[in-house]
């Protein structure tokens, strides 16, 4: 049969404290032994991320070089068209100036018509007052 005194010593608070301390110590030792492997994995992960960023950066730089080269070729092809572009830009500026002048003319006509209507209204009111129909 089991001795009750022995069971009390095994399942006592002091025994539980020493058992949990031993478990924590074994866990710390296990983690300490595994730390180099974890550190190595972390370094490999960081290195892979850095290589990925470097590859993306170099890919973007290559794409920019291609775009600049295409732009250079396009500009060289447009040198012959440059006279046409300058002519079109001058024509555009001239047309914008004419549009602005016509817009001002239209605004002026509208103001003049409003003023003429105001004068006609005042004359009608004055005539109405002379006839006695005014207020």
C-alpha positions in Angstrom: 0.0 0.0 0.0 1.0 3.6 -0.5 2.3 5.6 2.4 0.2 8.8 3.0 3.2 10.7 4.2 5.1 10.0 1.0 2.1 11.2 -1.1 1.9 14.4 0.9 5.6 15.1 0.3 5.2 14.4 -3.5 2.1 16.6 -3.9 3.1 19.4 -1.6 3.4 23.1 -2.6 7.2 22.9 -2.1 7.4 19.9 -4.4 5.3 21.6 -7.0 7.5 24.7 -6.8 10.6 22.7 -7.3 9.0 20.7 -10.2 7.9 23.9 -12.0 11.4 25.4 -11.4 13.0 22.3 -12.9 10.6 22.4 -15.9 11.4 26.1 -16.5 15.1 25.4 -16.3 14.8 22.5 -18.8 12.8 24.7 -21.1 15.4 27.5 -20.9 18.2 25.0 -21.6 16.3 23.6 -24.6 15.7 27.1 -25.9 19.3 28.1 -25.3 20.4 25.1 -27.3 18.0 25.9 -30.1 18.8 29.6 -30.2 21.6 29.3 -32.8 19.3 27.4 -35.2 16.6 30.0 -34.7 19.1 32.8 -35.2 20.4 31.1 -38.3 16.8 30.9 -39.7 16.1 34.5 -38.9 19.3 35.6 -40.6 18.4 33.5 -43.7 15.0 35.0 -43.7 16.4 38.6 -43.5 18.9 37.8 -46.2 16.2 36.4 -48.5 14.1 39.5 -48.0 17.1 41.8 -48.7 17.8 39.8 -51.9 14.2 40.0 -52.9 14.2 43.8 -52.5 17.5 44.1 -54.3 16.1 42.1 -57.2 13.0 44.2 -57.3 15.1 47.4 -57.2 17.4 46.2 -60.1 14.3 45.2 -62.1 12.8 48.6 -61.6 16.1 50.3 -62.7 16.2 48.1 -65.8 12.6 49.1 -66.6 13.5 52.7 -66.1 16.5 52.4 -68.5 14.2 50.8 -71.1 11.7 53.7 -70.7 14.4 56.3 -70.9 15.8 54.6 -74.0 12.3 54.5 -75.6 11.8 58.2 -74.7 15.1 59.1 -76.3 14.2 57.3 -79.5 10.8 58.9 -79.5 12.4 62.4 -79.1 14.8 61.7 -81.9 11.9 60.6 -84.2 10.0 63.7 -83.3 12.8 66.1 -84.2 11.5 66.0 -87.8 8.0 66.5 -86.4 9.2 69.3 -84.1 8.3 72.0 -86.7 4.8 70.6 -86.9 4.4 70.5 -83.1 5.7 74.1 -82.7 3.2 75.2 -85.4 0.4 73.4 -83.7 1.3 74.9 -80.3 1.3 78.4 -81.9 -2.0 77.7 -83.6 -3.4 76.5 -80.3 -2.2 79.7 -78.5 -3.8 81.8 -81.3 -7.1 80.0 -81.1 -7.1 80.3 -77.3 -6.6 84.0 -77.6 -9.5 84.2 -80.1 -11.7 82.2 -77.8 -11.0 84.5 -75.0 -11.7 87.6 -77.1 -15.1 86.1 -78.3 -15.9 85.2 -74.7 -15.3 88.8 -73.6 -17.4 90.0 -76.6 -20.2 87.7 -75.6 -20.0 88.9 -72.0 -20.0 92.5 -73.2 -23.1 92.0 -75.4 -24.9 90.4 -72.4 -24.1 93.3 -70.2 -25.2 95.8 -72.9 -28.5 94.0 -73.4 -29.1 94.0 -69.6 -28.4 97.7 -69.5 -30.6 98.4 -72.4 -33.4 96.4 -70.8 -33.0 98.3 -67.6 -33.2 101.6 -69.4 -36.3 100.5 -71.3 -37.9 99.4 -68.0 -37.1 102.7 -66.3 -38.7 104.6 -69.3 -41.8 102.5 -69.1 -42.1 103.1 -65.4 -41.7 106.8 -65.9 -44.4 106.8 -68.7 -46.7 104.8 -66.4 -46.2 107.3 -63.6 -47.0 110.2 -66.0 -50.3 108.5 -67.0 -51.1 108.0 -63.3 -50.9 104.2 -63.4 -47.6 104.1 -61.4 -47.3 103.6 -57.8 
